Each structure stands twice: as structure tokens, then as C-alpha cells.
Amino acid sequence: MNIDRGILVFENTSEVIRAETILKAGEWDIRVMGPPPEIRSGCDLVIEFPLIEELNILRRLREEEVAPLETVPVSSPLLRPVNLFQTKDFGRFLMVRAANMKLTIDKETSIIVNVSGGGCPDVPYLAQEMVGKSLSDAPGPREIGHTLCGYALQLAYEEMKRQCSA
Amino acid sequence: MLGIVGTVPDKDFPLISGRVRLEKERIHIGETTVPVNRGTPALLAAAAMACKVLGLAPPMGYLVGDTGLGRGSRLLYDHLVHSIGRSGLRFVTFHYLQPDVDWHNKVLFALADISHPPLLIADAGFMYAAKMSGQSKAYELFTPDAGELAFLADEEAPHPFYTRGFILHNEDQVPELISRAYEHENAARYLLVKGRQDHVASNKGVHAVIDSPADEALEAMGGTGDSLTGIVSALIASGIKTKEAAILAAGINRLAGHYARPTPASQVMEVIGHIPRAMEEVLDKGGKRIEPVHSEPEIA
């Protein structure tokens, strides 16, 4: 546990994803993590950041109108997002699973043919928006998703892209 | 009477409740219609189809629009807290809702105030909230897939996204993960674990493994877990004991999937259309020509 790290707490996961995009573009050393138990309410993510950069980071986020609800020092170990993937090759189709989310494409066309798993309400929405589109044309889950299931699908989507470009 | 609670992926969809009809691949509640593709509409469609075969009244649907920000889910939670006590529901299946421990607990308290509380089934986001709140034992049945079972087995994970790496997600580990979920009291009275093989389990261990017919493509198809939860909900509402209902439901869902001749690109409505044929076959084989056991009180 690093005592020089803090966490940014946001109203919902989609704000975390927006803030992450902004801060990564600014090359800050940040990580998306699970919140400590005392501030957990459900479908949560937080951003761990270097405390010394607090003022700069908050100013940047306010400029982008995605200010956090609060900023607190890291006081207990944070949960790490899942980082294991399962891949299943069906011949013409390829499926990648990250945590509870599965993404399947047609290998010949790169068209996303199915999205399955998950339990948060944006999963059917993400499926609706992504299925039938190619990997390169489909919106990324981090752009239109709002929950941890959406974030897990993003990881599966990135892994699928990595495997398809290898 | 069976009630099914969940969301549809449309932020402007209003909060509605009422008897569910399935017509031309769309769910109808009153004048409102929803296409069946996956998620709660798929569960509702499967349950409505199964109720019809079983001679039961159609399920009551409680739906709201939510695309992941949780606003619709919170409206629905609030509606349930204030109305579920008068609903007359004897069985409730909770599905795609924004996981929120505080709201989950409010709903559970409202259910506990009913003189004869309904039997509770949970899947998807509401199952996540049930586990995170430490209240899994209040539920009759959870219907996780392999990734969600790993989450139930990890006593520290508040969401499948945080399941620790040493809790393996492999299907080969299912019996061990089931034991671990019960050891930490993070499972319902029964588990129906969906996967390449379906497992029906309780704290006494694995009661049955259902693995035929085997169509691997179903794993990739969105909504096949939802259809399974819909079928098992209807069977339980017909009066069949949970363990037997779970075993029958797994067989029915597999057979319906098989009749759809699926590929990983198939869509769930192709499976739901085969539920009546699969049900009749599985129930006949098991000597289950069902007459409804429970009366169907009108809603308050």
C-alpha cells in the first residue's frame, strides 16, 4: 500500500471512465481500482492517483466538468480489476471472456456476433449497440458503457483486438 | 403468482408493471411493447412461454428503462419498496438491476414484512447486490454462470469485475467454487450454475450435472442464461420443488437450444421459440404432466 497515493471518488462509473480517459491523455500515473470497503455501495470504481498531483488533477477534471465527489488518501488495500482472460475458438468464431463478460466475433469478417454474460443494466444496451458491427467500427464499451460489467466488456474488447492484430 | 423484476436498455422507457404477453417476438405489458433480444425481456419471454405450457397465468412484469446509470433501477427499487407488500406475489425473480446494496436491503426488508413472503430467485445485477449485502441466504435460488460463480466464491469481491485471480474461472473448478461459495454463506439455498455443463447444487454438494444435449455455441449466445432463469422460475411457480425444477429447466433450455441449431452468432429468440416443444418432451419423459398447484390470486 502506498501512502503517497489517494483515490478520487465519483458519482458513477461512467464518470470514472471519463476521468480516466482525460487523466491518461494527460499522462498522469493513475490506475482504475475497486474502492475500499468503507465507501463501497455497489457498482463502483475509483481512480488511484499520486497525492502530490492532487491540485493539478482536480483542476484538469473541473475544466472538463467531471469533478470527483471527494478525494481521500488510500487507507487500505484496493481491489484490483480482473486481469485474466479465457479464449474459446469455435472455428469460424472466436470468444473472449473477461470476468463475467463474453464477446464473440466472426473471424472472417471481424463482425461482433454476440455479447453475453454480465448483470448490470448497460449490458443489453452495449449488446444492442455493438452486435452486428465490426470490431473497428463498433463503439468501445468505455465510450458508451456505465458500469463495471461495461468496463469488463471493455477489457474483453481490448483483448479481442489484441488477439486479432497479433 | 410469479413476478419478474428487471430493466430494458432504453433510458426513456417508463416504469411499468402488469401481466406479460409474448406476441410476434415482442413482450407486451398493457399497451407497451419491448423487443426480445436479451436481458430481462428474454427472461420474461421464456417465463411467459413456460407458464403457458404449464397452464399458469402469465407472469407479472416489473420493468423500467436503464442503460447503466442506475436512475431507472432506483425508481424501480423505490416502487417495489412501496408496493411489493400488496402485490400478492408468491415467487419473485430479480434480474438486470443496477447493483446497489442499500436499495437491495430496503427491498428485502419490505419483503420480510409480508406475512407469507414470496420465494426469491436472483440472477444478474440483483444477485450481485444480494451477495455483496451478505444476504444470500434469504434467496431460494441463484443462477450464476461460471464467471459469476467465481465471484460468489470470492468472499472479498463486491462485483465479478474484482474476482481475485487465484479463484479460477475454469469450468473444471465448479464443484470447488460451489463449496467455497457455501462455506462463506454467499450462495442461495440452491444454485443452478449455467455453463458447458449445468450444475444443480446446495450446501450438501452437487445434486446433478446436466450436460446433454451439448451445443457449445450456446455459451457465446447472449440471453441463454436469461431464458434458463425464466424457465426455472415458471417451473418453481408451478409447484415443482426447486431442486427438481432446476434440473428440468437445465434440460429444457439445452434441448430448446439444440432445436435452434445454434451457431455462436444465433440470437436468443431462436431458442425461446423452441421452449414449448422442449418442455413437453422433457416433462413427458420425466412423467411430469403438470397441473398448476398454486392458485393465482389477483394483484392488489
Interface residues (C-beta under 8 A of the other chain):
Chain A: N12 T13 S14 G34 R40 S41 G42 C43 D44 L79 R80 P81 V82 N83 L84 Q86 K88 F90 F93 M95 R97 A99 N100 M101 K102 T104 D106 V113 N114 V115 S116 G117 G118 G119 C120 P121 D122 V123 P124 Y125 A127 Q128 V131 G145 H146 T147 L148 C149 G150 Y151 A152
Chain B: T7 V8 P9 D10 N37 R38 G39 T40 D66 T67 G68 L69 G70 G72 S73 Y96 L97 Q98 P99 D100 V101 D102 D123 A124 G125 F126 M127 Y128 A129 M132 D145 G147 E148 F151 E156 A157 P158 H159 P160 F161 Y162 T163 R164 G165 H169 N170 E216 A217 E219 A220 M221 G222 G223 T224 G225 T263 P264 A265
